[in-house]
Amino acid sequence: PQLLCQPRAVNALAYAYSRAGLDVKGISKSKLQQLIDNDIIRFPADLFLAFGDTEEGNIIAKKEEMLQKISELPGWGTLSSQNLADSIWTVASKGISLPRFIYSLGIPFIGTQASQLIATSYKNVDDFLRALDDASSFDESNITDKGPRPFVALTGDDESDKVKGIGPVALASLLAFSKEKVLIDAAKGNDITLFFFNITTFSSTLILIIFSPPQELAKAIKVHDEVAVQFSDDNNIHSPFKGMTIVFTGTLPTISRSAAQNTVKALGAKSTPNTISKSTDIVVVGDKGGKKAKQAEEMGVKVIYADEFLKLIER
């Protein structure tokens, strides 16, 4: 594959850094284009390598050098460049959830919902990468191939337990992604360095984010295991969320919003809408969830914060 299609690089970077992916705040496409044009960034990992690690020596020097270069660009300045560095550090220090990691890979037809379903099925990044590795040897053209079927956690052994929402197009896309040998050979660790290749799949050219050697970003970012909680109806009798309408706002540590929504539904919650109304029973507030928290207080709706929520679902 051809390395980094320059005209499309900004879109691929924006996709990786988006809220649903690596969730890097305060960097628009125009600013990303500036960084690309000035040879400051080519891959998503570049910013994490500069700002995501605070070890002594050359790391500190590299951070200061990067800050200086960015601050001198038109429209940036010291404050904007430092805000970018702080955003990268926040993501690197907290890590990212498995659904965000899967989404950030840019696999065709694997959006936020499919990423969540895949993460819930595989639980951790090691098992997900192992599934990709196993799928890479499957010969889809040979109908007599009696080897293990790919992505059994998604399809079920006999398709009786297949994951709803992961259809044949998504599975074919995952399988095509697994066939990129350079991707699978390099992606065998918890911590990922990402970069872009231009490849042709499904008769159309698509930008995929794929792996370079993982050790470079191993000190900068971690992929958290997915929290998957399942309860029987009997266990829901004493659930603090049973029959309630729960609204989430802000970012929760260690668990994605969709996983949190699925968890409270498993605990008997009635619904998890995105907006607060008179029917809302509880608002769960994470990082930077201020507006809805204030709105809930004004409406007299019960507010609980992330730490309390996590304790409740872990009981």
Contacts in CASP RR format, 6 or more apart in sequence:
PFRMAT RR
TARGET T0000
AUTHOR 0000-0000-0000
METHOD contacts of the structure
MODEL  1
PQLLCQPRAVNALAYAYSRAGLDVKGISKSKLQQLIDNDIIRFPADLFLA
FGDTEEGNIIAKKEEMLQKISELPGWGTLSSQNLADSIWTVASKGISLPR
FIYSLGIPFIGTQASQLIATSYKNVDDFLRALDDASSFDESNITDKGPRP
FVALTGDDESDKVKGIGPVALASLLAFSKEKVLIDAAKGNDITLFFFNIT
TFSSTLILIIFSPPQELAKAIKVHDEVAVQFSDDNNIHSPFKGMTIVFTG
TLPTISRSAAQNTVKALGAKSTPNTISKSTDIVVVGDKGGKKAKQAEEMG
VKVIYADEFLKLIER
1 180 0 8 1.000
1 182 0 8 1.000
1 197 0 8 1.000
1 198 0 8 1.000
1 199 0 8 1.000
2 197 0 8 1.000
2 198 0 8 1.000
3 196 0 8 1.000
3 197 0 8 1.000
3 198 0 8 1.000
4 42 0 8 1.000
4 195 0 8 1.000
4 196 0 8 1.000
4 197 0 8 1.000
4 198 0 8 1.000
5 196 0 8 1.000
5 198 0 8 1.000
5 207 0 8 1.000
6 36 0 8 1.000
8 198 0 8 1.000
8 207 0 8 1.000
9 36 0 8 1.000
9 42 0 8 1.000
9 196 0 8 1.000
10 29 0 8 1.000
10 32 0 8 1.000
10 33 0 8 1.000
10 36 0 8 1.000
11 29 0 8 1.000
11 207 0 8 1.000
12 106 0 8 1.000
12 196 0 8 1.000
12 207 0 8 1.000
12 209 0 8 1.000
13 32 0 8 1.000
13 36 0 8 1.000
13 41 0 8 1.000
13 44 0 8 1.000
13 196 0 8 1.000
14 29 0 8 1.000
14 32 0 8 1.000
15 21 0 8 1.000
15 104 0 8 1.000
15 106 0 8 1.000
15 207 0 8 1.000
15 209 0 8 1.000
16 22 0 8 1.000
16 44 0 8 1.000
16 104 0 8 1.000
16 106 0 8 1.000
16 194 0 8 1.000
16 209 0 8 1.000
17 23 0 8 1.000
17 24 0 8 1.000
17 27 0 8 1.000
17 32 0 8 1.000
17 44 0 8 1.000
18 104 0 8 1.000
20 100 0 8 1.000
20 103 0 8 1.000
20 111 0 8 1.000
20 112 0 8 1.000
20 115 0 8 1.000
21 96 0 8 1.000
21 100 0 8 1.000
21 101 0 8 1.000
21 103 0 8 1.000
21 104 0 8 1.000
22 44 0 8 1.000
22 91 0 8 1.000
22 96 0 8 1.000
22 100 0 8 1.000
22 104 0 8 1.000
23 91 0 8 1.000
23 96 0 8 1.000
23 100 0 8 1.000
23 251 0 8 1.000
24 47 0 8 1.000
24 84 0 8 1.000
24 87 0 8 1.000
24 88 0 8 1.000
24 91 0 8 1.000
25 83 0 8 1.000
25 87 0 8 1.000
25 90 0 8 1.000
26 83 0 8 1.000
26 84 0 8 1.000
26 87 0 8 1.000
27 84 0 8 1.000
27 87 0 8 1.000
31 76 0 8 1.000
32 41 0 8 1.000
34 73 0 8 1.000
34 74 0 8 1.000
34 76 0 8 1.000
35 41 0 8 1.000
35 70 0 8 1.000
35 73 0 8 1.000
36 42 0 8 1.000
38 69 0 8 1.000
38 73 0 8 1.000
40 46 0 8 1.000
40 66 0 8 1.000
40 69 0 8 1.000
40 70 0 8 1.000
41 47 0 8 1.000
42 195 0 8 1.000
43 193 0 8 1.000
43 194 0 8 1.000
43 195 0 8 1.000
43 196 0 8 1.000
43 212 0 8 1.000
44 104 0 8 1.000
44 194 0 8 1.000
44 195 0 8 1.000
44 209 0 8 1.000
45 193 0 8 1.000
45 194 0 8 1.000
45 195 0 8 1.000
45 212 0 8 1.000
45 216 0 8 1.000
45 217 0 8 1.000
45 220 0 8 1.000
47 84 0 8 1.000
47 88 0 8 1.000
48 88 0 8 1.000
48 91 0 8 1.000
48 92 0 8 1.000
48 217 0 8 1.000
48 220 0 8 1.000
48 221 0 8 1.000
49 62 0 8 1.000
49 193 0 8 1.000
49 216 0 8 1.000
49 217 0 8 1.000
49 220 0 8 1.000
50 62 0 8 1.000
50 63 0 8 1.000
50 66 0 8 1.000
50 85 0 8 1.000
50 88 0 8 1.000
51 63 0 8 1.000
51 66 0 8 1.000
51 84 0 8 1.000
51 85 0 8 1.000
51 88 0 8 1.000
51 89 0 8 1.000
51 92 0 8 1.000
52 88 0 8 1.000
52 89 0 8 1.000
52 92 0 8 1.000
52 93 0 8 1.000
52 220 0 8 1.000
52 221 0 8 1.000
53 59 0 8 1.000
53 92 0 8 1.000
53 219 0 8 1.000
53 220 0 8 1.000
54 60 0 8 1.000
54 63 0 8 1.000
54 89 0 8 1.000
55 219 0 8 1.000
63 85 0 8 1.000
66 85 0 8 1.000
67 78 0 8 1.000
67 81 0 8 1.000
67 82 0 8 1.000
67 85 0 8 1.000
70 76 0 8 1.000
70 77 0 8 1.000
70 80 0 8 1.000
70 81 0 8 1.000
70 84 0 8 1.000
71 77 0 8 1.000
71 78 0 8 1.000
71 80 0 8 1.000
71 81 0 8 1.000
71 82 0 8 1.000
91 221 0 8 1.000
92 220 0 8 1.000
92 221 0 8 1.000
94 253 0 8 1.000
95 221 0 8 1.000
95 222 0 8 1.000
95 223 0 8 1.000
95 224 0 8 1.000
96 104 0 8 1.000
96 221 0 8 1.000
96 222 0 8 1.000
96 223 0 8 1.000
96 224 0 8 1.000
97 119 0 8 1.000
97 223 0 8 1.000
97 224 0 8 1.000
97 226 0 8 1.000
97 254 0 8 1.000
97 255 0 8 1.000
97 256 0 8 1.000
97 259 0 8 1.000
98 119 0 8 1.000
98 122 0 8 1.000
98 123 0 8 1.000
98 124 0 8 1.000
98 125 0 8 1.000
98 128 0 8 1.000
98 223 0 8 1.000
98 224 0 8 1.000
98 225 0 8 1.000
98 226 0 8 1.000
98 256 0 8 1.000
99 112 0 8 1.000
99 115 0 8 1.000
99 116 0 8 1.000
99 118 0 8 1.000
99 119 0 8 1.000
99 226 0 8 1.000
99 256 0 8 1.000
99 258 0 8 1.000
99 259 0 8 1.000
100 115 0 8 1.000
100 256 0 8 1.000
101 119 0 8 1.000
101 125 0 8 1.000
101 192 0 8 1.000
101 223 0 8 1.000
102 110 0 8 1.000
102 115 0 8 1.000
102 118 0 8 1.000
102 119 0 8 1.000
102 128 0 8 1.000
103 110 0 8 1.000
103 111 0 8 1.000
103 112 0 8 1.000
103 115 0 8 1.000
104 194 0 8 1.000
104 209 0 8 1.000
105 177 0 8 1.000
105 194 0 8 1.000
105 208 0 8 1.000
105 209 0 8 1.000
105 210 0 8 1.000
106 207 0 8 1.000
106 208 0 8 1.000
106 209 0 8 1.000
107 173 0 8 1.000
107 174 0 8 1.000
107 177 0 8 1.000
107 208 0 8 1.000
108 173 0 8 1.000
108 176 0 8 1.000
108 177 0 8 1.000
108 201 0 8 1.000
108 202 0 8 1.000
108 206 0 8 1.000
108 208 0 8 1.000
109 169 0 8 1.000
109 170 0 8 1.000
109 173 0 8 1.000
110 118 0 8 1.000
110 170 0 8 1.000
110 173 0 8 1.000
110 174 0 8 1.000
112 258 0 8 1.000
113 165 0 8 1.000
113 258 0 8 1.000
114 165 0 8 1.000
114 166 0 8 1.000
114 170 0 8 1.000
116 256 0 8 1.000
116 258 0 8 1.000
116 259 0 8 1.000
116 262 0 8 1.000
117 154 0 8 1.000
117 163 0 8 1.000
117 165 0 8 1.000
117 166 0 8 1.000
118 128 0 8 1.000
118 154 0 8 1.000
118 163 0 8 1.000
118 166 0 8 1.000
118 174 0 8 1.000
119 128 0 8 1.000
119 226 0 8 1.000
119 256 0 8 1.000
119 259 0 8 1.000
120 226 0 8 1.000
120 228 0 8 1.000
120 259 0 8 1.000
120 262 0 8 1.000
121 153 0 8 1.000
121 154 0 8 1.000
121 163 0 8 1.000
122 128 0 8 1.000
122 131 0 8 1.000
122 153 0 8 1.000
122 226 0 8 1.000
123 225 0 8 1.000
123 226 0 8 1.000
123 228 0 8 1.000
124 223 0 8 1.000
124 225 0 8 1.000
124 226 0 8 1.000
125 189 0 8 1.000
125 190 0 8 1.000
125 192 0 8 1.000
125 223 0 8 1.000
125 225 0 8 1.000
126 189 0 8 1.000
126 190 0 8 1.000
127 153 0 8 1.000
129 184 0 8 1.000
129 187 0 8 1.000
129 188 0 8 1.000
129 189 0 8 1.000
131 150 0 8 1.000
131 151 0 8 1.000
131 153 0 8 1.000
132 174 0 8 1.000
132 177 0 8 1.000
132 178 0 8 1.000
132 183 0 8 1.000
132 184 0 8 1.000
132 187 0 8 1.000
133 178 0 8 1.000
133 184 0 8 1.000
133 188 0 8 1.000
134 148 0 8 1.000
134 150 0 8 1.000
135 150 0 8 1.000
135 151 0 8 1.000
135 174 0 8 1.000
135 175 0 8 1.000
135 178 0 8 1.000
136 178 0 8 1.000
136 179 0 8 1.000
136 181 0 8 1.000
136 184 0 8 1.000
138 145 0 8 1.000
138 147 0 8 1.000
138 148 0 8 1.000
138 149 0 8 1.000
138 150 0 8 1.000
138 175 0 8 1.000
139 145 0 8 1.000
140 175 0 8 1.000
149 155 0 8 1.000
149 157 0 8 1.000
150 171 0 8 1.000
150 174 0 8 1.000
150 175 0 8 1.000
150 178 0 8 1.000
151 171 0 8 1.000
151 174 0 8 1.000
151 175 0 8 1.000
153 163 0 8 1.000
154 162 0 8 1.000
154 163 0 8 1.000
154 166 0 8 1.000
154 171 0 8 1.000
154 174 0 8 1.000
155 162 0 8 1.000
155 163 0 8 1.000
155 166 0 8 1.000
155 171 0 8 1.000
156 162 0 8 1.000
172 202 0 8 1.000
173 201 0 8 1.000
173 202 0 8 1.000
176 201 0 8 1.000
176 202 0 8 1.000
177 183 0 8 1.000
177 208 0 8 1.000
178 184 0 8 1.000
180 197 0 8 1.000
180 199 0 8 1.000
180 208 0 8 1.000
180 210 0 8 1.000
182 197 0 8 1.000
182 210 0 8 1.000
183 210 0 8 1.000
183 211 0 8 1.000
186 210 0 8 1.000
186 211 0 8 1.000
186 212 0 8 1.000
186 213 0 8 1.000
186 214 0 8 1.000
187 210 0 8 1.000
187 211 0 8 1.000
187 214 0 8 1.000
188 214 0 8 1.000
189 214 0 8 1.000
189 218 0 8 1.000
190 214 0 8 1.000
190 218 0 8 1.000
190 222 0 8 1.000
190 223 0 8 1.000
191 214 0 8 1.000
191 215 0 8 1.000
191 217 0 8 1.000
191 218 0 8 1.000
191 219 0 8 1.000
191 220 0 8 1.000
191 221 0 8 1.000
191 222 0 8 1.000
191 223 0 8 1.000
192 211 0 8 1.000
192 214 0 8 1.000
192 217 0 8 1.000
192 221 0 8 1.000
192 223 0 8 1.000
193 211 0 8 1.000
193 212 0 8 1.000
193 213 0 8 1.000
193 214 0 8 1.000
193 215 0 8 1.000
193 216 0 8 1.000
193 217 0 8 1.000
194 209 0 8 1.000
194 210 0 8 1.000
194 211 0 8 1.000
194 212 0 8 1.000
194 217 0 8 1.000
195 209 0 8 1.000
195 210 0 8 1.000
195 211 0 8 1.000
195 212 0 8 1.000
196 207 0 8 1.000
196 208 0 8 1.000
196 209 0 8 1.000
196 210 0 8 1.000
197 208 0 8 1.000
197 210 0 8 1.000
198 205 0 8 1.000
198 207 0 8 1.000
199 205 0 8 1.000
199 206 0 8 1.000
199 208 0 8 1.000
200 206 0 8 1.000
201 208 0 8 1.000
224 254 0 8 1.000
226 255 0 8 1.000
226 256 0 8 1.000
226 259 0 8 1.000
227 254 0 8 1.000
227 255 0 8 1.000
227 259 0 8 1.000
227 263 0 8 1.000
227 313 0 8 1.000
228 259 0 8 1.000
229 263 0 8 1.000
229 266 0 8 1.000
229 267 0 8 1.000
229 313 0 8 1.000
230 266 0 8 1.000
231 239 0 8 1.000
231 266 0 8 1.000
231 267 0 8 1.000
231 268 0 8 1.000
236 242 0 8 1.000
236 267 0 8 1.000
236 268 0 8 1.000
239 267 0 8 1.000
239 268 0 8 1.000
240 267 0 8 1.000
240 312 0 8 1.000
241 264 0 8 1.000
241 267 0 8 1.000
241 268 0 8 1.000
241 269 0 8 1.000
241 282 0 8 1.000
241 312 0 8 1.000
242 267 0 8 1.000
242 268 0 8 1.000
242 269 0 8 1.000
243 268 0 8 1.000
243 269 0 8 1.000
243 270 0 8 1.000
243 281 0 8 1.000
244 264 0 8 1.000
244 269 0 8 1.000
244 270 0 8 1.000
244 281 0 8 1.000
244 282 0 8 1.000
245 269 0 8 1.000
245 270 0 8 1.000
245 271 0 8 1.000
245 272 0 8 1.000
245 273 0 8 1.000
245 277 0 8 1.000
245 279 0 8 1.000
245 280 0 8 1.000
245 281 0 8 1.000
245 282 0 8 1.000
246 261 0 8 1.000
246 264 0 8 1.000
246 269 0 8 1.000
246 271 0 8 1.000
246 272 0 8 1.000
246 280 0 8 1.000
246 281 0 8 1.000
246 282 0 8 1.000
246 283 0 8 1.000
246 284 0 8 1.000
247 272 0 8 1.000
247 273 0 8 1.000
247 274 0 8 1.000
247 275 0 8 1.000
247 276 0 8 1.000
247 280 0 8 1.000
247 282 0 8 1.000
247 283 0 8 1.000
247 284 0 8 1.000
247 292 0 8 1.000
247 296 0 8 1.000
248 257 0 8 1.000
248 260 0 8 1.000
248 261 0 8 1.000
248 272 0 8 1.000
248 283 0 8 1.000
248 284 0 8 1.000
248 286 0 8 1.000
249 283 0 8 1.000
249 284 0 8 1.000
249 285 0 8 1.000
249 286 0 8 1.000
249 289 0 8 1.000
249 290 0 8 1.000
249 291 0 8 1.000
249 292 0 8 1.000
249 293 0 8 1.000
250 257 0 8 1.000
250 285 0 8 1.000
250 286 0 8 1.000
250 287 0 8 1.000
250 288 0 8 1.000
250 289 0 8 1.000
250 290 0 8 1.000
250 292 0 8 1.000
251 257 0 8 1.000
251 286 0 8 1.000
251 287 0 8 1.000
251 288 0 8 1.000
251 289 0 8 1.000
252 260 0 8 1.000
252 284 0 8 1.000
252 286 0 8 1.000
252 287 0 8 1.000
252 306 0 8 1.000
252 309 0 8 1.000
252 310 0 8 1.000
253 287 0 8 1.000
253 306 0 8 1.000
253 310 0 8 1.000
254 310 0 8 1.000
255 263 0 8 1.000
255 310 0 8 1.000
260 284 0 8 1.000
260 309 0 8 1.000
260 313 0 8 1.000
261 272 0 8 1.000
263 313 0 8 1.000
264 272 0 8 1.000
264 313 0 8 1.000
265 272 0 8 1.000
267 313 0 8 1.000
273 280 0 8 1.000
276 283 0 8 1.000
276 292 0 8 1.000
276 295 0 8 1.000
276 296 0 8 1.000
276 299 0 8 1.000
276 301 0 8 1.000
278 299 0 8 1.000
280 296 0 8 1.000
280 299 0 8 1.000
280 301 0 8 1.000
281 301 0 8 1.000
281 302 0 8 1.000
282 301 0 8 1.000
282 302 0 8 1.000
282 303 0 8 1.000
282 304 0 8 1.000
283 292 0 8 1.000
283 293 0 8 1.000
283 296 0 8 1.000
283 301 0 8 1.000
283 302 0 8 1.000
283 303 0 8 1.000
283 304 0 8 1.000
284 304 0 8 1.000
284 305 0 8 1.000
284 306 0 8 1.000
284 309 0 8 1.000
285 292 0 8 1.000
285 293 0 8 1.000
285 296 0 8 1.000
285 303 0 8 1.000
285 304 0 8 1.000
285 305 0 8 1.000
285 306 0 8 1.000
286 305 0 8 1.000
286 306 0 8 1.000
287 306 0 8 1.000
293 303 0 8 1.000
296 302 0 8 1.000
296 303 0 8 1.000
297 303 0 8 1.000
304 312 0 8 1.000
END
